[in-house]
Amino acid sequence: NRPPLPSAPLLCTKVAPNGDVTLTWDPPIDSLNSFDSYHIYTSANKNGPYTKVDSIFNVTIDTKTLTGLGANANPVYIYLQTRSTCNGKVRMDSDTLQTIKLSVANIGNNQASLVWNAPHKPLLPSTISPYKIYRRYNNVWSTSPIALTTDTFFIDTIAVCNEVVDYRVELDDAKCTSVSSISSDAFSDKVVPDIPQLIVASVNPLTDLANISWHPSYLKDTKGYYVYQYLNGAYTILDTLYGINDTTFTYLASTAKLAPESFAVAAFDSCSNTSPIGNFYTTINLTIIGDVCNGTNNLTWVPYTDFPSGVG
């Protein structure tokens, strides 16, 4: 009598964009020529009923693509049955795997919520990696994972101006890789950069030109800054600086030697979101009136804005 073959372990399920599923398994060694056939069963529910969708009659085959399963829309439960000829036909079933169904939702604040199911609980002993998350925008998939996790959920922070972003999840086995369905959502960057905080407005004693500096924006997506002059109750843009760390400006048309000048700054990001204009700082204009009779000079100046009295 020939002993029956053990079940062929079902290892991976790869979901195609159209919902087809490619299975990979580990064939048993048929040294006694007792193999009869493989039979693949699927169901929309873990507890069935299951339907036989394909049969294979070559023991060395270890992969099969099943069409029309719709696994891009809903998870599918699959197991592989190995039949042997041994005083009739003996059937040995593999563990049931569930195709990985990924769901992505825009939860605001430039964040995407990703949730998916495990293909098997617990994961198969042959699993060799955490879940790997890939992202696609501008029609280009990330070449390496954007994140690795042992959970079945993840929050991704992404800054795109106005675009649909796709995600997929992968799980490596020693022999193959399970791939989830692709899930997408639309994202639009509405986060406005923080208002730049001025540090100083001063006059260069060598050039008599006004210059200002400010702290860089906290928002890493900041692309640059608009520099304004405040004059007669109105703001006039003087220049645009590019780069989050480009935080100094010299006004080449300055007449700060003759009269005080006021400046303010606003930040903008790569999606043209612009912060409100910050508080203006005014340069100090010093006037000296000599008293020849008493041999003294009288100095008067415009108080510096935004510093408490006595701070210098």
Disulfide bonds with the S-S distance in Angstrom:
Cys12-Cys176 2.03
Cys161-Cys271 2.22
